[in-house]
Amino acid sequence: MSKRSGRHALASIGLPGSDTSERDRAHGVVITDAEDGAVFVEWFTSRTLRETAATEQREAIVEGPAALLHRDGRRTMHQAIAAVLRGYGNLKTDVHADQGVLVKRLPILPAPEPAPVDLPLSVGEVLSEAPSPMRGFLTDQDDSDDQ
């Protein structure tokens, strides 16, 4: 998955892409390259909420309202982002706790051709085997009258 297609997929459902990838200034969706062609998608809450949560942590208010909102908001958004990207098609997503979502493109495997036995009947085959009100009505004598 490219950063561009991921950003487009998320923007199409209203998730804004951040205008910067600088962690101290970013807010919204940030997409960064990871190894092996994967990307890492992370949701950043507003800078104000992050600063307030950091202040609560420095003041030993572990379960402060800003810290909880920041933590739970990020977790929820990362789960939602993973679900959206899985629905985008042919992508594997791994949510990494509060860190973000690792997204990898799955290889496209060709589907095996079905065996002729497995193919459904065509419309003509179905109709030719269907009971007909005329079937059995004509007799051999009807055929001989044409001579």
C-alpha positions as CSV (number, residue, x, y, z in Angstrom):
1,M,0.0,0.0,0.0
2,S,1.3,3.4,-0.8
3,K,1.1,6.4,1.4
4,R,-0.9,8.2,-1.3
5,S,-3.6,5.4,-1.6
6,G,-3.8,5.0,2.2
7,R,-4.3,8.8,2.6
8,H,-6.9,8.8,-0.1
9,A,-8.8,5.8,1.4
10,L,-8.9,7.5,4.9
11,A,-9.7,10.9,3.5
12,S,-12.6,9.5,1.6
13,I,-14.3,8.6,4.9
14,G,-13.5,11.9,6.5
15,L,-10.3,11.2,8.4
16,P,-8.0,14.1,7.8
17,G,-4.4,13.6,6.8
18,S,-1.9,15.6,8.9
19,D,-0.1,18.3,7.0
20,T,3.2,17.3,8.8
21,S,4.7,14.1,10.0
22,E,6.6,15.9,12.8
23,R,5.2,14.2,15.9
24,D,5.1,17.3,18.1
25,R,3.0,19.2,15.6
26,A,1.0,16.5,13.8
27,H,-2.7,15.9,14.3
28,G,-5.0,13.6,12.3
29,V,-3.7,10.7,10.2
30,V,0.0,10.4,9.7
31,I,1.3,7.7,7.3
32,T,5.0,6.8,7.3
33,D,7.0,4.2,5.4
34,A,7.9,1.0,7.2
35,E,10.1,-1.9,6.1
36,D,9.3,-4.3,3.2
37,G,6.9,-1.9,1.4
38,A,4.5,-1.6,4.4
39,V,3.3,1.7,5.9
40,F,2.6,2.7,9.5
41,V,-0.6,4.6,10.0
42,E,-1.0,6.6,13.2
43,W,-3.7,8.8,14.6
44,F,-2.6,11.9,16.5
45,T,-5.1,13.7,18.7
46,S,-5.0,17.5,18.9
47,R,-1.9,19.1,20.2
48,T,-3.8,20.6,23.1
49,L,-5.1,17.2,24.2
50,R,-1.7,15.7,24.0
51,E,-0.1,18.5,26.0
52,T,-2.8,18.3,28.7
53,A,-2.4,14.5,28.9
54,A,1.4,15.0,29.3
55,T,0.8,17.6,32.0
56,E,-1.4,15.1,33.9
57,Q,1.2,12.4,33.6
58,R,4.0,14.7,34.9
59,E,1.7,15.6,37.8
60,A,1.2,11.8,38.5
61,I,-2.5,12.0,37.5
62,V,-2.4,8.7,35.7
63,E,-6.1,8.3,35.1
64,G,-6.7,12.0,34.4
65,P,-9.5,12.9,32.0
66,A,-7.2,14.1,29.2
67,A,-4.9,11.1,29.6
68,L,-7.8,8.7,29.3
69,L,-9.3,10.6,26.4
70,H,-6.0,10.7,24.6
71,R,-5.3,7.0,25.2
72,D,-8.8,5.6,24.5
73,G,-9.3,7.9,21.6
74,R,-6.1,6.7,19.9
75,R,-7.0,3.1,20.5
76,T,-10.4,3.5,19.1
77,M,-9.2,5.4,16.1
78,H,-6.4,2.8,15.4
79,Q,-9.0,0.0,15.4
80,A,-11.3,2.0,13.1
81,I,-8.4,2.8,10.7
82,A,-7.5,-0.9,10.6
83,A,-11.1,-1.8,9.8
84,V,-11.3,0.7,7.0
85,L,-8.0,-0.3,5.4
86,R,-8.9,-4.1,5.7
87,G,-12.1,-3.2,3.8
88,Y,-10.1,-1.3,1.2
89,G,-9.0,-4.7,0.0
90,N,-6.0,-7.0,-0.1
91,L,-4.4,-5.4,3.0
92,K,-3.2,-6.9,6.2
93,T,-3.5,-4.7,9.2
94,D,-1.8,-5.1,12.6
95,V,-2.8,-2.7,15.4
96,H,0.2,-2.1,17.7
97,A,-1.4,-1.1,21.0
98,D,-1.3,2.7,21.2
99,Q,1.3,3.1,18.5
100,G,-0.7,2.8,15.3
101,V,-1.5,0.4,12.5
102,L,1.1,-1.5,10.4
103,V,-0.4,-2.1,7.0
104,K,1.0,-4.5,4.4
105,R,-0.3,-5.4,1.0
106,L,-1.0,-9.1,0.6
107,P,0.2,-10.9,-2.5
108,I,-2.5,-11.4,-5.1
109,L,-2.9,-15.1,-5.4
110,P,-4.6,-16.4,-8.6
111,A,-7.8,-18.3,-8.0
112,P,-7.7,-21.8,-9.4
113,E,-9.9,-22.4,-12.4
114,P,-13.0,-24.5,-11.4
115,A,-13.2,-28.0,-12.7
116,P,-15.9,-28.5,-15.4
117,V,-17.9,-30.6,-12.8
118,D,-17.9,-27.7,-10.5
119,L,-19.3,-25.2,-13.0
120,P,-23.0,-24.3,-12.6
121,L,-25.4,-25.3,-15.3
122,S,-26.0,-22.7,-18.0
123,V,-29.5,-21.2,-18.4
124,G,-30.0,-23.3,-21.5
125,E,-29.1,-26.5,-19.6
126,V,-31.4,-25.6,-16.8
127,L,-34.3,-24.8,-19.1
128,S,-33.8,-28.0,-21.2
129,E,-34.1,-30.1,-18.1
130,A,-37.0,-28.2,-16.6
131,P,-40.5,-29.9,-16.7
132,S,-42.6,-28.5,-19.6
133,P,-46.4,-28.6,-20.0
134,M,-45.8,-29.8,-23.6
135,R,-43.4,-32.6,-22.7
136,G,-45.1,-35.9,-23.3
137,F,-48.1,-34.3,-25.0
138,L,-46.9,-35.0,-28.6
139,T,-47.0,-38.6,-29.7
140,D,-45.2,-40.6,-32.3
141,Q,-48.3,-40.3,-34.5
142,D,-48.0,-36.5,-34.5
143,D,-44.6,-36.8,-36.0
144,S,-45.8,-39.2,-38.8
145,D,-48.5,-36.8,-40.0
146,D,-45.9,-34.5,-41.5
147,Q,-45.1,-37.0,-44.2
